Amino acid sequence: QVQLVESGGGLVQAGGSLRLSCAASGRTFSTYAMGWFRQAPGKERDFVAGIRWSGGTYYADSVKGRFTISRDNAKNTVYLQMNSLKPEDTAVYYCAATVKRAPTLAYEYNYWGQGTQVTVSS
């Protein structure tokens, strides 16, 4: 089993930055990739960014050039640096883990955190 806990959400003005953290515990060696998703009220849960344990990254078109996913193996933590935030980035952000190589669909992920709220005001 893998347990994931997100943190770092909050309220920020448009154009500002936030850094989300996802602390992983349990059998993290059994996972292959980590991802960030987000879900706004009344919307589907959408892929934001992913990182393979090899270090390769991939992003949704809507956040390319603004968001950066990274990892710290020593702390067993994955990060999402969010810059140039827009009101449309407002959502609950979820960290997820999977044994698949580089999925971008929610149903392809096996483990999920509880989410952290990000609100961007205009």
Disulfide bonds with the S-S distance in Angstrom:
Cys22-Cys95 2.03
